Amino acid sequence: MKIKGVNRVDLPTLFVIGKEGRGLAEEGASWVPLLWDQVNVHFEELTEVLNDQEINELHLWGLMSDGQDWLAPWQEEGRYLAGVQVPETIEAPEGWVRWELPPMSYLTAMASAEKIEAATNLMLGEIFPLEKVTLAGAIQEHYLPHFAEGEVELYFPFTAQ
């Protein structure tokens, strides 16, 4: 499988406001989409805190963390935040949750929704060994308005070996 656009990205601290859920990791496909539904249904609640940001400028994130170990890959239980990136000064409105991710280095890759598992296996099995890096936490999902439907940019946090 070929994946598009493998890049190295160093991100500063990231602030995301969204709808958080947790559940069994093996059942993520049943509870994670419901969080995105909640974001879409209640999105107007964010309009005031987004300070008139244009829709085409929004950075949407699907952030993951293990249920017990903050920002680690899911084990038995996972946490997921479906949300939008905001400036540091913005607080979450009532009914929303804000996550703060520390500055990290990532390798990124574009994939379609049905190819996420294949892209992940290729990144971890081939690209990471070539780059001499190891996975340093949960893989994060990034969505931009101009992406094709179902397209996602995967962020693989890494440390050098």
N, C-alpha and C positions, 0 to 999 in steps of 0.2 A: 504494500500500500504506500502511496505517496502522500505526504502531508504538505500543506502549503505553509510557507512563511515561517520557518523556524528562526526565531530571533532571540537575542538576549536583551532583557529589559531590567533596569534597576528602578524600582518604584520607591518613592518616599512613603511616609506613613499614609495609609489609605483609610478614609472614613466613609462608611456605607450605612445608609438608613434603609431598613426594609422590614419584611415580615419574616420572623424566625420560627423554625419548627425543628423538631427532633423526632427521631424514630429509629427503628431497626435499620441498619445499613443495608441489609439484603432486600429491604422493602422500599428503598429510596424512590424507586420509580412510581410508587403509589402515593407518597406523601409530599415529595418535592414539587411536582407541578401544581398542587393545591396552593402552595405559597405564592407562586407566580400569579395564580388566579386572584388571590387576595390583594397582591400589589396592583394588579390591573383594575380591580373593582374599586379599590379605595385610593387610587392614584391622586385624585383631586385633593385629598388631605395633605399631599406633599407640595402642592403648588405654591403655598405661601413660603415654605422654607426653601424652595428651590429658586426663589427670587427671579422669577420670569426667565429662567434658563430655557432656551429653545429645545424642543423635543429632539432635534437632530444633533444637539450637543451633549445629550445625556450619556453617561457611562453606566450601563447596567451591569451588576455583578451577581453571580451565584456563588456565594462564599461558603466554604465547607470547613468544618472542624469536627474532630472526634468528640463524642459526648462526654468523655472524661478528661482528655488531654488536649488543651487548647491549641488549635490550628494543626494538630496532627491528623494524618489520614484516618478516615473512618475505620473503626474496628467493628465492634458489635453494634454500638449506637452512634448515629451521626447527628450533627447539628448542621443546619443549612439556613443561610440568610439570602433571600431573594430581594434585591434592592438596587438603589441608585447611589452613586458616589456623590458626596457632598463636601463642601469646604469644612475645615476643622471647627469653625465657629458654630456650625449648625447642629442644633440638638434635635433629637427624634421627637416628633409630635406624639401625643398620647395614642397608644395602641401600636406604635412602631418601635423598633429596636435599632440601636446604633452599634456597629462593630468598628473597632479600630485595629487595623492590621499594621504591624511594625514594618519599617523599611526592609525590603528583601530584594534579592536578585532572582530572576525567573528566566527560564527558557519558555518561549511561547510557541504555539502551533495552532493553526486554523483547522477546524474539522466540522463536518456536518454532524448533526445530532446522532444519526445512526452509525457514525464512524468514531465516536468518542472512545469507545473501548479499544478499537484497533489503533487509533492515534496514540492513546496512552501506552499501550503495549510497545509500540514502535519507539516512542520517546524514551521510555524507561529501559527497554531492552537493547536498543541500538544507539540512539542519539546520546543518552547520558554516558554510557561507557566511552564513546568517541570523544566526548567533551571532558571526560574525567571528572564528573560531578556525581553527587548523590542527592536523592530527593530529601528535602529539608522540612516538608510539611504537606498539608493537604493541597491538592490541585484545585485551583480556583477557575471559575468560568467568567468570561468577560463578553459582553454583548454591546454592540454599537448599532444605532438605528439604520445605518447604511448596509449592514450585513445582510446577506441573502437569508430568506426564511430558513430557520433551523441551523444556521451557521453560528459557531461559537469559537472564541479564541481561548484556548486553554493555557493557564499560567501554572507552570511547574516550578515551585520554589526549590532552589538548590544551594548546596555548599560544595566547595572544591574538595576533592579527595586528598 
